[in-house]
Structures are given as structure tokens and as C-alpha cells.
Amino acid sequence: MNSEMLSYIKKDSPIHKLTGATKLIIFLLWSIASMITYDTRLLVGMLIIGIISFKISKIEFREVSFILYFIMIFLLLNAVMIFVFAPKQGVQIYGSRTVLIHLIGPYTITLEQLFYELNVVLKYFAAIPMALLFILTTDPSEFAASLNKIGISYKAAYSISIALRYIPDIQKDYKDIAFAQQARGIDLSNKEKFFKRIKNAASILMPLIFSSLERIDKISIAMELRAFGNQKKRTWYKRKDFTKNDYISILLCTLLVLVSIILIKVDGGRFYNPFI
């Protein structure tokens, strides 16, 4: 499979066997736990569990390398921007100031600022594995069926299913449009200057939007011709019942959220402060 395509990858793993609804609940609980705390110990633990889960899923690095490199570049830029616009944020949060290097003007690298930015990066890295696993291990058809089973309208469930199916199509359209633009002389390679590449990449946006709207129109017409939504219920070709592993997984993630709340009380706030 092309590593640049972010979509469902069929494998035989325990994570693939969980229902789509279970994986959605796990992803939401996991995201909540990572968002509400800056406790480094918990975030590192979540990152380790996420990496182990990725290994269990049998998803190979080459299959997601493109998106991972993209995320790492984004996190690097995010860390730099935090320092540019809030160079003293860590000092204000932790209430101490340990100077490492003074650069210029208000820009001083402190241990507290580095620790704060480390926690920001960890929050992303803690959530990313579960987000990727949700997309890569969830069959869109089964996901729609499991959402409908837990009480969500089949119309809404099927719309979400279509959205998941549409992700690789958008990526493919982007690549096709990018190749067409390059054939017209618009350079998107590393040979061009960074800001020039961003400007050139923006020229892909409008054709991508129009192609997406055209595809949406075709899907809507096809569903209308097939009388989709006329009945109150529908049958599902792919449907799985909740198993013991589903309930255990949801319970463990619920406990994770409780641990993050308890740590907020123990730490006296969202931030774990080792400088006290």
C-alpha cells in the first residue's frame, strides 16, 4: 500500500477485531486524557502504550511514514512558534527560572520553557498513535454498522462511513492535481524556496475543492436514486457484536481518564512541576 494514503489497512490483529464504535470511544477517551493534563509521567506512559498498540496492530512504519514525517515537521514548527510568541511561558507556569542560554532581547532559553514545550510535544505524540489506529484499523462499513447499533441514526452513521472512505480519494486527487501543476511548470520540489513552495501548493487548493464538490454531488445523486433514507431502519452487511475485549478496552481507557483527573488533584493543577 502507498505510504502516502491514510486509510483503512486490512490486517489480522486484536485491534482490527474491535468494533468501530469501541475504537471511536477509545479514541475520544484517550484524547480527553491527553488534553486535560500536562503530567509528563502520564503522557510518557500513554506514548509507550500507543507505540505498543501500534505494534500489536501490525501496521508497518512504511505504511504511515509520510503522515508521521508531516506531523513531526508540524510539531517542530509549533515548538518554534511557541518560543517566538511566548518565550517565558514555562517560567510563568512553573514559577522558577533556570537560564541555559541567553539569545537576544527577551529570548532566553530556560529549562522551564524547554520542559513546557516537551510536554506540549508529548501531548501530541500521546494522542497521535490512537488517532492513526482509529483510521487505519477501522473498516468504514463495519464502523457505520457499530455506530448504528449503539443508537446513532443510520443516516449519520453512513455519512461518517462515507467520510472515512473519502479520505484516500482526497489524497489521490491531491497527488493527481499536484502532478498536473508540476507538468505546467509549477515547482513543488525541495529545489524551490520554502515560502514559494507553500504559495505553489496553495494553487492546488481550488481544483481540489471543485473535484471534491463534484464527487459529493455524484454520491448524493446515487444515494437519492437508491432511495437511501426512506426507511427507518436498514440491514448491514458488515456488523460485529461487542466482545469481552471491547468492554475491557473501554474500561481501561475510562480508568485512564480517571487517573488523569486524579493527577490534576495530586499535582495541584494540570501541570506536573518538578522544579518545586
MARLUM-409810 format. One record per atom (N, C-alpha, C): residue in one letter; x, y, z. Coordinates in steps of 0.1 Angstrom, whole numbers, plus 5000, padded with zeros to 4 digits. Atoms other than C-alpha are relative to their C-alpha. Layout:
MARLUM-409810
AXYZ...
This chain:
MARLUM-409810
M500849885000M500050005000M500950125000N499349885000N501250354993N500050075013S499949944987S502550515024S499450135002E500649874999E501050845015E498550005001M501450024999M497550705017M499649975014L500450024986L495950745051L498649954999S501350065000S493050495051S500149865006Y500150144994Y491850155063Y501049904994I499150115005I494549885061I499649875007K500550134995K493249535065K501149915005K499050094994K495249325089K499249905009D500650094990D494549035113D500750025013S499449964987S495249185147S498950025010P501049984990P493449215180P499350144999I500649865001I492949595174I499050004988H500950005011H491349535140H498749935004K501250084996K488949285157K499050085009L500949924992L487549555180L499050074991T501049945008T484349715168T500450154997G499749875003G484450055152G499650105010A500549914989A482350215179A501049995012T499050014989T484850085205T501250084998K498849925003K487750235187K499750155000L500349865000L485950565184L499950055015I500149974986I485150565222I501450015006I498750004995I488750475230I500850124995F499349885005F490050755207F499550125008L500549894993L487751005224L500550015014L499550014986L488650895259L501550035001W498649985001W492350885250W500350154998S499849865003S492151235236S499750095012I500349924988I490451375267I501149995010A499050024990A493051215289A501350084997S498849935004S495851375269S499950155000M500249855001M494251715266M499950065014I500349934987I493351775303I501250005009T498950014991T496751705318T501350034993Y498749985005Y500351815313Y501049925009D499150084991D501751555337D500949914991T499150065009T504851435320T500049855001R500050144998R504751095336R498949924993L501250065007L501251015323L500250014985L499849995015L502051145288L501049914995V499050105005V505150935285V499449865001G500750134999G503150635297G499049984989M501050015011M500450705271M500749984987L499250015012L503050745244L500549854998I499550145000I504550405253I498949904997I501250095003I501150235253I499650014986G500449985014G500350395220G501049934990I499150065009I503550265204I499849855001I500350144999I502849915218I498849964993S501250025008S499349935204S500249994985F499750005015F500750025170F500749874996K499350125003K503049725172K499049884999I501050115000I500049495181I499150004988S500949985011S498049635152S500649954987K499350055012K500749505127K500150104989I499849895010I500749845109I501550034999E498649975001E504249895095E500350144998F499649865000F506150215097F499950064986R499949955014R506550245059R498650044995E501349985004E502750245056E499450145005V500549874994V502350565077V501250105001S498849914998S505850725073S499750144995F500249865006F504651015051F499350095010I500849924991I502051135076I500850025013L499249984988L504451085106L501050104998Y499049895003Y507151295089Y499350144999F500749875001F504551565082F499650055014I500449964986I503351565118I501350055008M498849964993M506951585131M500550144995I499749865004I507551895109I499150105006F501049914994F504352045122F500450035014L499649984986L505451985158L501250085002L498849924999L508852135152L499750154998L500549875003L507252445137L499250065012N500949954988N504752465166N500950035012A499149974989A507552445192A500850134998V499249875003V509552725175V499050125001M500949894999M506452945173M499650035014I500349984985I505652885210I501150085006F498949934994F509153005218F500150154995V500049875006V508853305194V499050095007F501149914995F505553435208F499849995015A500150024986A505753305244A501349945006P498750064995P509453265254P500149985015K499950014986K508653295291K498849925006Q501250074995Q505553075293Q500349895010G499650104990G507352795311G500450065013V499749934988V508753035336V498850045008Q501249964993Q505353165344Q499249895006I500750114996I503852825347I500649935012Y499350074990Y506452665369Y500550085012G499649914989G507352965390G501550005003S498550004998S511152935386S500650044987R499349965013R513753045361R501549955001T498650065001T516852835352T500550034987V499549955013V518753015325V501049904994L499050085007L520652795300L500850084990I499349915010I521453035271I499150124998H500749885004H520553395265H500350034986L499949985014L519953465229L500150154997I500049865003I518853825222I498750065006G501249944994G516354065239G499349925010P500750084990P513653875257P500149854998Y499950145004Y514653545241Y501149945008T499150074991T516353335268T499549865001I500450144999I516352955267I500149965014T500050044986T515352835301T499649855001L500350144998L515052485315L498449985001E501450014998E511452555324E499250014987Q500649995014Q510552665288Q500249874992L499750135007L512152355274L499149895005F500850114994F510252135298F498550024996Y501449975004Y506952315290Y499849954985E500250045014E507452265252E500249854998L500050145001L508451905258L498749945003N501350054996N505151845275N498950034989V500949975011V503352015246V500149904988V499750105010V505051785221V499549865004L500450134995L504351485243L498549984999K501450005001K500651575243K499649954986Y500350045014Y500551545205Y500449854998F499550145003F502751225204F499149905008A500950104992A500451065231A498749974993A501350025007A497351125210A500149954986I499950045014I498651065175I499949854997P500250145003P499050685177P498649955000M501450045000M495450635187M499250064989A500749945011A494250875161A500349934987L499650075012L496150695134L499449865000L500550134999L495050355147L498550004997F501449995003F491450465146F499750004985I500349995014I491650555109I500549874993L499450105008L493950275098L499549865003T500550134997T492249985116T498549995000T501450005000T488650075112T499449994986D500750025013D486649935083D498850095000P501149905000P484250215073P498649945000S501350075000S481349975066S499649955014E500250064986E481749795100E499850125010F500149884991F482150135117F498650065000A501449945001A478850265104A499049905007A500950104994A477149935115A500050015015S499950004986S478549955150S499550135006L500649874995L477650325154L498549995000N501550015000N474050245144N499649915011K500450094990K474049965169K499950065014I500049934987I474850195198I499050125001G501149904999G471950425189G500150124991I499949895009I473250665163I499249974987S500950015012S470950725133S500949944989Y499350075010Y471950505104Y500450104989K499649905009K471950815082K501350075003A498849944995A474550985103A501249905000A498950105000A476550665107A500549974986Y499550035014Y476650605070Y500750124994S499349885004S477650965064S501550005005I498750014995I480650915087I500849894993S499450105007S481450595069S500550054986I499749955013I481450775035I501250105002A498949914998A483751045050A501349935002L498850074998L486250785061L500549944987R499650055013R486150625026R500650114991Y499749895009Y486650965011Y501550055003I498649954996I490051035029I501049964989P499050035011P492150835004P499750064987D500449935013D490250984975D500550144999I499549865000I491151334986I501550004998Q498550005002Q494851234989Q500449974986K499750035014K494751074955K499850124991D500349885008D493151384940D501150115002Y499049904997Y495751604957Y501349964992K498950055007K498551394942K499950034984D500249985014D497051404907D500050144996I500049865003I496451774908I501450065001A498649954998A500051834921A500849964988F499350055012F501451624892F499750094988A500549925012A499351824867A500650145001Q499549874998Q500552154882Q501550004997Q498550005003Q504252044881Q500249984985A499850015015A503751944844A499850144994R500249875005R502652304839R501150105004G498849924996G505952434854G499950055014I500049964986I504852494890I500849905009D499150084993D507652364911D499649985015L500350034986L506752194944L501149925007S498950084994S510052014950S500850085010N499149944991N512752094975N500950104994K499149905007K514652294949K499550145001E500549864998E512252584953E500150055014K499949954987K512352814982K498749965008F501150054992F510152725012F498750074998F501249935001F507653005010F499450004986K500550025014K507452974972K499349874999R500650135001R506652614976R498650005007I501349984994I503852705000I499050074991K500949935010K502452954975K499649914989N500350095012N502652694947N499049905005A500950114995A500952434969A498650065002A501449944999A498052684975A499350004987S500750005013S497352674938S499349874997I500750135002I496252314942I498750005007L501250004992L493552404967L498750014993M501349975007M490852544944M499649884991P500450125008P490952244919P499649885009L500350104991L490952014949L498550025006I501349974995I487852184963I498949974990F501050025010F485952174930F499949854997S500150145002S486851804925S499249935011S500650064988S485651724960S498550034999L501449965002L482351914954L499349924990E500650085011E481751724922E499849865004R500250134995R482351394939R498849995010I501150004991I479951484967I498750004993D501349995007D477251574942D499749874994K500350135006K477651244924K499549895011I500450104989I477451044957I498650035005S501349964995S474351244968S498949954990I501050045010I472551174935I499949855000A500150155000A473450804936A499249955012M500750054989M472150764971M498550044999E501449965002E468950954963E499349914990L500650095009L468350734933L499749865006R500150134994R468750424955R499050015012A501049984989A466150574980A500649995013F499350004987F468650605008F499350095010G500649924989G467050725040G498550005000N501450005000N463450645031N499449925011Q500550094990Q463150375057Q500650045014K499549964987K463550405095K501249915004K498950094996K465950105097K500649954987R499350075012R468449925074R500849885005T499250114997T470349605074T501550034997W498649985002W474149585075W500749884996Y499250125005Y476449355055Y501149975010K498950024990K479349405080K499650065014R500549964987R478249405116R500749915010K499450084990K480149285147K499450035013D500549984986D478849235182D501250045009F499049974990F480649375212F500549875007T499450114993T483049125228T500650045013K499449974987K484849095261K501250104998N498949915002N487849275246N499650144998D500549865001D485749575236D499750065013Y500449954987Y484349615271Y501350035008I498849984992I487849575287I500850124995S499249895005S489449825263S499350135004I500749884996I486750085270I500250035015L499849984985L487050025308L501450055003L498649954997L490850075307L500250144996C499949865004C490550395288C499250105009T500749934990T487950515312T500850035013L499149994988L490350445341L501150104997L498949915004L493050635322L499550155002V500649874998V490750945322V499950045015L500149984986L490150905359L501450025006V498649984995V493950875365V500550154997S499649865004S494451205346S499450105009I500749914991I491851375368I500650005014I499450024986I493351235400I501450075000L498749935000L496851365389L499950155000I500249855000I495451715384I499850045015K500249974986K494351705421K501349985007V498850034993V497651555432V501150114997D499049905004D499751805412D499650145004G500449874997G497652095423G499650084988G500349945013G496752175387G500349914988R499750085012R497252055351R501449974998F498550025003F501052085352F500749935011Y499150074990Y503451845369Y501250095001N498949904998N506152075384N501249935007P498850064994P509551905390P501050115006F499049894996F511152245398F499750055014I500349964986I509452275433I501149955009
